[in-house]
């Protein structure tokens, strides 16, 4: 009788152990399935961002070329290594009605375009679109002069409707680029869902054509590794700090030049050209100080992104360790 009782108890214990073992295996399998599912979603988002970036970059290049040819700005470009070509372009743009500051900006954008960077020239178009949409009473003198120079001296507005659509398209791709970069940074800090749904192409009907790629269509893409994200963020910090140093040196040189010109003025030996330059120094100094403030803010943001990228790199390493534990059959129970 006692033997039968012990045997029954033993069977009950074995049955419970089997159930508990099955429950543990089921929980482990579910954890692994959820992990693999999330990894698939992360990979899919990365591919989507890569394809979005590629599509928008191609559209930026196309629109930049269209803006250059339609506006006639391409005639100001000279392929030389002396730097004289850009100076001549600045003079021509000033003659066309742009202020010296805007002429320098547009000339720099032209050279950037031919160097393979369409962003600056597209921002010129985006600025024109913003001025067109603004209440004229709210525009300052520089904005009015900027818009008038393009409207009266360039071929951009030969067909007003086409010009409006072109400028709206340039504005849209600039907005797309900002949205995509925000998504990339969020992806790098652990937010793997695309939040911005307005990434698309400008249409005259004001209805965006979605350029979000089909996630089921897989193309060959290059997703940066966590280490590459860290390296890229560090390079941005380095480049921005170097630009800050260059601007600071320019500001210091400007102070030195200002003192020298004042001394020449005191002696009565100041030339007309030097006098004209001396009159422009306060505005140039203000512009440089503004640019330094912007760069200082950009450096702080870039350093923050380095920290976030490092955090993401650490999280990725931890995820890989967990994955290896799952593959080896590790159980927390």
SULBEL-V616750 format. One line per field, one symbol per residue. ss: DSSP state (H for helix, E for strand, L for the rest). phi: phi as a letter, one per 30 degrees, with the letter a starting at -180 (. if undefined). burial: # if it has 24 or more other C-alpha atoms within 12 Angstrom, else .. A space follows every 10 residues. Layout:
ss=???
phi=???
burial=???
This chain:
ss=LHHHHHHHHH HHHHHHHHHH HHHHHHHHHH HHHHHHHHHH HHHHHHHHHH HHHHHHHHHH HHHHHHHHHH HLHHHHLLLL LLLHHHHHHH HHHHHLLLLH HHHHHHHHHH HHHHLLLLHH HHHHHHHHHH HHHLLHHHLL HHHHHHHHHH HHHLLLLLLH HHHHHHHHHH HHHHHHHHHH HHHHHHHHLL LLLLLLLLLE ELLLLLLLEE LLLLLLLLLL LLLLLHHHHH HHHHHHHHHH HHHHHHHHHH HHHHHHHHHH HHHHHHHLLL LHHHHHHHHH HHHHHHHHHH HHHHHHHHHH HHHHHHHHHH HHHHHHHHHH HHHHHHHLLL LLL
phi=.ddddddddd dddddddddd dddddddddd dddddddddd dddddedddd dddddddddd dddddddddd didddddbdb cdideddddd ddddddjddd dddddddddd ddeddjcdee dddddddddd dedddedcdd dddddddddd dccccecece dddddddddd dddddedddd ddddddedcj cccdddccda cdbedicdcd cdddddcccd bccddedddd dddddddddd dddddddddd dddddddddd dddddddicd dddddddddd eedddddddd dddddddddd dddddddddd dddddddddd ddddddddid bdc
burial=.......... .......... .......... .#........ .######### #######.## ########.# #.##.##... .....##.## .###.##### ########## ####...### ########## ##........ ..#####.## #..#.##... ..######## #######.## .######### .###....## ##........ ###....... ..#..#..## .###.##..# #..#..##.. #..#...#.. #......... .......#.. #...#..#.. .#..#...#. .##.###### .##..#.... .......... ...
